[in-house]
Amino acid sequence: MEMTFTALIAIGVSWSAGAVLEVSAHEADVRKMVLDDIAEDGDKEFIDALGAGLPKSGLIKVHAELVGWPSEYEAGEYRLISATTVLAPELANVMAADVIAYAATNREKTMAMYRKKPVVVEAMQFNGEWTGDATEILSWMGRGGEWDNESYELKIHSPEGTMVASKGDFIIKGVAGEFYPCKPDIFSATYDLVVGEPAK
């Protein structure tokens, strides 16, 4: 029987010290044994059993082999074949905690997960005031936004509806020409400057 399997695990990010999100294997019995072992002894015990070859943090795809069958009295023994970082910790931290919790809770089902394609976007950072950047941002956005003279707010007409940009938010122009605000911590974790000077 082919005893190898793959697992998607989260290690050392803000929402989890260690969680197994998904397990897959060519042999259904191997997958079931690994899942039963995790259910019996816990996610952290399983991750520790994979050994010291794992990255310390991030969203990790693991290829391993079951070498010691788990039983009622013994935890499974595993040989780590390879470990690939799918998302670095700073990006993994951006993932919604409820999505991760759902994946870990429902790992008996095969859950498809996708990595965002590398996309270059235009963006400007809002300084919170009408003078300076607000007028420049509105000129850049065209009909994608407006300044509310009563509330003194920069309003963005996004596909999800009108959104208010806070001081420090980045205004992003999407691939379809749409605009939306993005919090600075999420922006810095998701995007790197490619060309030009940061607009502040």
C-alpha positions in Angstrom: 0.0 0.0 0.0 1.2 3.5 -0.9 1.7 5.1 2.6 2.5 8.7 1.5 0.1 11.6 2.0 0.0 15.4 1.7 -1.2 17.8 4.4 -1.9 21.5 4.5 -0.9 22.9 8.0 -0.7 26.3 9.7 2.1 26.9 12.1 2.9 29.8 14.4 0.6 32.5 12.9 -1.5 34.8 15.0 -4.7 32.7 14.8 -3.1 29.3 15.5 -0.1 27.8 17.1 -0.6 24.7 14.9 -3.6 23.5 12.9 -4.1 20.8 10.2 -6.4 22.2 7.5 -6.5 19.3 5.0 -5.1 15.8 4.4 -5.1 13.9 1.1 -3.6 10.6 0.0 -3.8 8.2 -2.9 -5.0 5.5 -0.5 -8.2 6.3 1.3 -7.2 4.1 4.2 -4.0 6.0 4.7 -5.9 9.3 4.8 -8.3 7.9 7.3 -5.5 6.6 9.5 -3.8 10.0 9.5 -7.1 11.9 10.2 -8.0 9.5 13.0 -4.5 9.9 14.5 -4.9 13.7 14.5 -8.4 13.5 16.0 -7.1 11.2 18.7 -3.9 13.1 19.7 -4.4 16.6 18.4 -3.0 18.8 15.7 0.1 19.9 17.6 1.1 16.3 18.3 0.8 15.4 14.7 2.8 18.5 13.6 5.5 17.7 16.2 5.6 14.1 14.9 6.6 15.3 11.4 9.9 16.4 12.9 12.3 19.4 12.9 12.3 19.8 9.1 9.2 22.0 9.0 9.4 25.8 8.6 8.7 27.5 11.9 5.7 29.5 10.7 3.3 30.1 7.8 0.9 28.0 5.7 2.8 24.9 4.8 2.2 22.1 2.3 3.7 18.8 3.6 4.5 15.6 1.8 5.1 12.8 4.2 5.0 9.0 4.7 3.2 7.1 7.4 5.9 4.7 8.8 4.4 3.6 12.1 0.7 2.8 12.0 -1.4 4.6 14.7 -3.3 2.5 17.1 -5.4 2.8 20.3 -2.2 2.9 22.3 0.4 4.4 20.0 0.5 7.6 18.0 1.4 7.4 14.3 5.0 7.8 13.2 5.8 9.9 10.2 8.7 10.6 7.8 8.8 14.1 6.4 9.6 14.0 2.7 9.2 17.7 1.8 7.7 20.9 3.2 6.8 23.9 1.0 5.7 27.3 2.3 2.4 28.2 0.6 1.9 31.5 2.4 4.5 33.3 4.5 3.5 34.2 8.0 2.7 37.9 7.3 0.3 36.8 4.5 -1.1 33.9 6.4 -2.0 36.3 9.2 -4.2 38.2 6.8 -6.4 35.1 6.2 -9.7 35.2 8.0 -9.6 33.2 11.2 -13.1 31.9 10.6 -12.0 30.5 7.2 -9.1 28.7 8.9 -11.3 27.4 11.7 -13.8 26.0 9.2 -11.1 24.3 7.2 -9.6 22.7 10.3 -13.0 21.6 11.6 -14.0 20.1 8.2 -10.7 18.6 7.1 -12.3 15.2 6.7 -13.8 16.7 3.5 -11.3 17.6 0.8 -11.3 21.4 0.7 -9.9 23.3 -2.3 -7.6 26.2 -1.4 -6.1 28.6 -3.8 -3.2 31.0 -3.9 -3.8 34.5 -5.3 -2.3 35.1 -8.6 0.4 37.8 -8.7 -1.3 40.9 -9.9 0.1 44.4 -10.3 -2.3 47.1 -9.2 -2.2 50.9 -9.0 -2.7 52.4 -5.5 -2.6 55.7 -3.6 -2.6 56.3 0.1 -5.1 58.7 1.6 -3.7 61.3 4.1 -7.1 61.9 5.7 -7.6 65.5 4.4 -9.3 67.2 1.5 -6.2 69.2 0.6 -3.3 67.5 -1.2 -3.9 63.8 -1.8 -7.7 63.7 -1.6 -8.0 66.0 -4.7 -5.2 64.1 -6.5 -6.9 60.7 -5.6 -10.3 62.0 -6.9 -8.7 63.2 -10.1 -7.1 59.8 -10.5 -10.4 57.9 -9.7 -12.6 59.9 -12.0 -16.2 58.9 -11.1 -14.9 56.1 -8.8 -15.1 58.4 -5.7 -16.3 61.7 -4.2 -15.6 64.0 -1.3 -18.5 64.5 1.1 -18.5 68.2 2.2 -20.9 67.5 5.1 -19.1 64.6 6.7 -15.6 65.5 5.4 -15.1 61.9 4.1 -13.6 60.4 1.0 -16.2 58.0 -0.4 -15.3 55.1 -2.7 -17.8 53.7 -5.2 -16.7 50.0 -5.0 -18.5 47.0 -6.6 -19.8 46.2 -3.1 -21.3 49.7 -2.7 -20.1 53.0 -1.3 -17.2 52.7 1.2 -15.5 55.3 3.3 -11.8 55.6 3.2 -10.1 56.3 6.6 -6.8 58.1 7.1 -3.9 55.9 6.0 -6.0 53.6 3.8 -4.7 52.7 0.4 -7.1 53.2 -2.5 -6.6 50.4 -5.0 -7.5 50.2 -8.6 -8.4 46.6 -9.4 -7.8 44.6 -12.6 -11.3 45.5 -13.9 -10.8 49.2 -13.2 -12.8 49.1 -10.0 -11.7 51.0 -6.8 -11.8 50.0 -3.2 -10.1 51.0 0.1 -7.6 48.7 1.8 -6.3 49.0 5.4 -2.5 49.8 5.5 -1.5 46.7 7.4 -3.3 44.4 5.0 -1.9 46.4 2.0 1.7 46.1 3.2 1.3 42.3 3.9 -0.2 41.7 0.4 1.6 44.1 -1.9 5.2 45.1 -2.7 6.2 48.3 -4.5 7.0 47.4 -8.1 7.7 50.7 -9.8 7.4 54.5 -9.0 7.3 56.3 -5.7 4.8 55.5 -3.0 1.9 58.0 -3.2 1.3 59.4 0.3 
